[in-house]
Amino acid sequence: MLPGMVSGSTGSLTCSDFKEELVARKKKTSPAEDFLTLIAMLPWWVGVALAIALYFGLHAFATSPLETASRPDQMGGVLLKSIARQFAQFGQFLIPFLCLVGAAASAWRRHQRKKLAANVSASGAADVNELATDRAIGQFMGRGQMALT
């Protein structure tokens, strides 16, 4: 049994049980957090380009002239466009800001990865650690305690 695994009356948790328990405990995230995570996965320059494009697109929609309904049956469409325009007026600042925050997170992660790669290559420990990791995984899988699915 690995350290940190909980054993119960029926035995120890399998790898799939452990994954299910982690997924079940995952906290709920807001749409803004999900959007930030998505943008942070992209290269930083894509986040900046999206921020610029979304600002100008939403600004053009938010400042477009208001339509008026000439007949009562057109009220629904005019109302819907008016509500969408209100969201665009607010979103033209919020969504590009979130894109820029995600781009900054992406740039920071890239910087950290480069720094780590430079440290590992300078120390020459990359081959030793990779070999030790491969051996440990091979031994662990060889005992039948973990199966790839």
Residue pairs with C-beta under 8 A, 6 or more apart in sequence:
1 7
1 12
2 145
5 12
5 13
5 18
6 12
6 13
7 13
13 21
15 146
15 147
16 149
29 37
32 98
35 95
35 98
35 102
36 98
36 101
36 102
36 105
37 102
38 102
39 46
39 47
39 50
39 98
39 99
39 101
39 102
39 103
39 105
39 106
40 47
40 102
40 103
40 105
40 106
40 109
41 106
42 102
42 103
42 106
43 106
43 110
44 103
44 104
44 106
44 107
44 110
45 103
46 103
47 99
47 100
47 102
47 103
47 104
47 106
48 99
48 100
48 103
50 96
50 99
51 95
51 96
51 97
51 99
51 100
51 103
52 96
54 92
54 95
54 96
54 99
55 92
55 93
55 95
55 96
58 88
58 91
58 92
58 95
58 96
59 88
59 92
61 84
61 85
61 88
62 85
62 88
62 89
62 92
64 85
66 82
66 85
67 78
67 81
68 78
69 75
69 77
69 78
120 126
120 129
140 146
141 147
141 148
